[in-house]
Amino acid sequence: MAETHLQEEHLDVLTKTGQKTGVSKPRHNSPFLIILLYELSVELGDVHRDGDYHRAVHVWIFAESTQELLLQRRADCKDSWPGLWDISSAGHISAGDSSLITAQRELHEELGVNLPKDAFELIFVFLQECVINDGTFINNEYNDVYLITTLDPIPLEAFMLQACLASIDLDLKFLISSGTWCILESGAYICKLLVKLHLAETEVSTVKYIAYEEYRSLLAKEDPDYVPYDIDGQYSQLFDIITQRYKESTMERSLSLQKQLRRYAPVTLSAELTGLSDADKEALGLLIKAATVMDEIFHWQVWYSNPVLRYWLKKQSDSSELDKLKWMYYLINKSPWSCLDENEAFLTTADSAVKFLPHATEPVTGWKGLEYKAAFPMLKPPGANFYPPDMDKMEFKLWKSSLTEKQQKEATSFFTVIKRQSEFSLDSSLSDHRVDGTNHLVGSTHDLYSVPYSEEYKTYLVRAAELLHKAGDVASSHSLKRLLHSKADAFLSNDYYESDIAWMELDSKLDVTIGPYETYEDTIFGYKATFEAFVGVRDDKATAQLKLFGDNLRVLEQNLPMDDAYKSKDVIAAPIRVIQLVYNAGDVKGPQTVAFNLPNDELIVKDRGTSMVMLKNISEAKFKHILQPIAEVCVKEEQQKLVDFDSFFTHTICHECCHGIGPHTIRLPDGRESTVRLELQELHSALEEAKADIVGLWALKFLIGQVSN
């Protein structure tokens, strides 16, 4: 018999703990394929027959004004729980597909609702393990549960319900295109069967809204008309989340936000500008404007619906005392997640911006269209907005392994974001979905691709570059002119090497650090840099006093208490600049930094070392408002006189100095050259800070010993 190459929707087979095994199998053989396989004597595997663990999505539509959930009644033709009321929309995640794209597609296919990704809030992952149909259907399924919050119920007549067994058309299309159809003697009969089946049923027979508390009660009673869910187990989270969002009193939320705000000490900073020339004062105004652009980019980098949330909270801030408190605490954190509370969300999607879509569904007379809340997850996304929200490390690694060496460097670069091809081709993929279930664009073996910052943030960076060029034109210092023009060029070229060298060699009364630097937001890998800006005036006296520390960097490296094989032989003296901060923006949320050591690019660190900037007026404010009050409580009265600002400032200097020493570029056991950052990935930032803390204390002791001798 000729080879038929039969293909059907495949699912990734998972381990019991939810990890991909690298194997994919057919989901469940459709009636058409069962007949076909019988004719051809071909046998395929089946994840539900074999009880394989696999992935799916659950999508719930919740109407805020009526506190109702949308349910669909499963068609009688369904192979599991036929005829019962169930989730608004659900479906398996095909092998190679993404969770979020699947959720969007299933909602469109089953209900005819087209929504952008910011309507989908991932609220939890639910493992469903059950056996039905007399043991012939084993469901071991990891479900990504999404919540869509609409202001009002969508009119029932606005839904376009999916035809049953639509996958048969997909099978048929493939069989005809592959030449298999010609070997079937019973082809005409099966065509008639297809028509009969299509006329008989629909995939979703009907939909209805029900109060979420009533639905919970029906599930608790195990009502036979509803697909069972254990609401005493994991699935109770759906109802708990809704209840918590809408039952907590305004007073309770206000008190909670007031308590969180009181942990911060508001201060007014001042900086002496008399040392600046008129030209530099003009440049200063332009630099502050450029810094505000960094703020806009950073909000976008944190989460894709974050800019909309920011605008909404500001707009609503005068509506009530609670709205004012929300805005005040958001301004500190620059996101809905609290920096001082392990990034716990202090807002919910119920607090978010309302967005309007007039054409998301079938038109209904008298109904203007769908209004929904721009969603953000309760748990801060580990990849921020640098990666697709449903991308895991395994998917990235598989994609990266398929790339050339140059492409791999782009994928792990500080200055690229990772995106999905399918995200921009969802509409076409609904009609052109490949029959192997991978949903990749034709000619591409992977869904991911990288985009340079210069393209992703082009609108913002063009504006910032214009401001930097204008500031560079009027600046009085040659080195400042060089920095501003080269940084403006870097924004548009995505090559930051020359501009970072210019930053390290800056010798100007007006000091500026601007661009993508820190990688703390990327907790998946620690690869991607956030935009920030620090604009200040150099403190010449303090800068001169600290030259000793930078000059001793090589001595510290040579005396590190570790094997010489790991010590750098060419450590370069670290320039240290002390400034009085005038303005900062971008990645400067939550507790304010007192110093920074840059750049992070290992190529520059290897070639030129690093440079440090100390923010003296920030340090003074922290000492006065934080350290001294703590010392008054924790330190004996007779020893409190030893707690002084100079000691605090010196400790910070040593911490920052020690970022510049120790291993950076390393050689792996297999001979490959790499960097500590690339190998440690998401662990790098925390370990690097711990290293600087410990080695900084060692450096203080060592330098004191040197002076004593």
Secondary structure, 3 states (H helix, E strand, C coil): CCCCCCCCCEEEEECCCCCEEEEEEECCCCHHHHHHHHHHCCCCCCHHHHCCEEEEEEEEEEECCCCEEEEEEECCCCCCCCCCEECCEEEECECCCCHHHHHHHHHHHHHCCCCCHHHCEEEEEEEEEEEECCCCEEEEEEEEEEEEEECCCCCHHHCCCCECCHHHHHHHHHHHHHCHHHHCCCHHHHHHHHHHHHHHCECEEEEEEEEHHHHHHHHHCCCCCECCCCCCCCCHHHHHHHHHHHHCCHHHHHHHHHHHHCCCCCCCCCCCCCCCCHHHHHHHHHHHHHHHHHHHHHHHHHCCCHHHHHHHHHHHCCCCHHHHHHHHHHHHHCCCEEHHHCCEECCCHHHCCEEEECCCCCCCCCCCCEEEECCCCCECCCCCCCCCCCCCHHHHHHHHHCCCHHHHHHHCCCCEEEEECHHHCHHHHHHHCCCCCCCCCCCCCCCEEEEEHHHHCHHHHHHHHHHHHHHHHHCCCHHHHHHHHHHHHHHHHCCCHHHHHHHHCCCCCEEEEEEECCCCCCCCCCCCCCEEEEEEEECHHHHHHCHHHHHCHHHHHHCCCCCHHHCCCCCCCCCEEEEEEEEEEECCCCCCCCEEEECCCHHHHHHHCCEEEEEHHHHHHHHHHHHHHHHHHHCCHHHHHHCCHHHHHHHHHHHHHHHHCCCCEEECCCCCEEEHHHHHHHHHHHHHHHHHHHHHHHHHHHHHHHHHC
